[in-house]
Amino acid sequence: MTDREMLTNSRFYLELSLDGSDEAFDAIFRECKGFKATQDVIEACEVTPQKWGQASSGRVVRTKVPGNVKYTNLILSKGLSSSITIWNWFESVKDGNWGQQRRDGSLNIYDQAGDLQARYEFRRAWPARYSIADLNAGGAELEIEEMEIAVEDLKRVS
């Protein structure tokens, strides 16, 4: 049974692929939380020399401008993988090599028929958490219950 056959009863699934990996894909997940980007709002305040009404001083003008963009961590759950790439990546970060282990990659969302529906690319990511489900000796794959990935940039691509 392949990793994808396990998910045929799902309406969709997500495929995690890391740049530089030797695998066609590194893991498959059924759930993902954290597709969220927020942009800080910076409020600038200035006093103009323009007088209005009975005021003896200038007029206060407030302007809102965009600031830094922040991305929440991606939390992937109900995953499956026969690849060791994800575990090795987590171990390298744990051992203190996180600066060298930041990886680019993608999350591809497929429908039940296996047709690509959406693709998200992330940059400079590293695994923040890795949780393995209870193991079943009858199964051939490693079930990843949940994985959290810290990302610096996330964008949807065609």
GITAWO-V968215 format. One record per backbone hydrogen bond with DSSP energy under -1.0 kcal/mol. CO is the residue of the C=O (numbers start at 1). NH is the residue of the N-H. If there is no record, write none. Layout:
co | nh
CO | NH
CO | NH
//
This chain:
co | nh
2 | 6
4 | 7
5 | 8
7 | 10
11 | 112
13 | 110
14 | 29
15 | 108
16 | 26
16 | 27
17 | 106
18 | 21
27 | 16
28 | 80
29 | 14
31 | 77
33 | 75
34 | 36
36 | 72
38 | 70
40 | 67
42 | 65
44 | 63
46 | 61
50 | 59
52 | 55
59 | 48
61 | 46
63 | 44
65 | 42
68 | 40
70 | 38
74 | 149
75 | 33
76 | 147
77 | 30
77 | 31
79 | 144
80 | 28
81 | 142
84 | 88
85 | 89
86 | 90
87 | 91
88 | 92
89 | 93
90 | 94
91 | 95
92 | 97
93 | 96
97 | 101
103 | 125
104 | 19
105 | 122
106 | 17
107 | 120
108 | 15
109 | 117
109 | 118
110 | 13
111 | 114
115 | 111
118 | 109
119 | 157
120 | 107
121 | 155
122 | 105
123 | 152
125 | 103
126 | 150
129 | 148
131 | 145
131 | 146
136 | 139
142 | 81
143 | 133
144 | 79
145 | 78
146 | 131
147 | 76
148 | 128
148 | 129
149 | 74
150 | 126
153 | 123
155 | 121
//
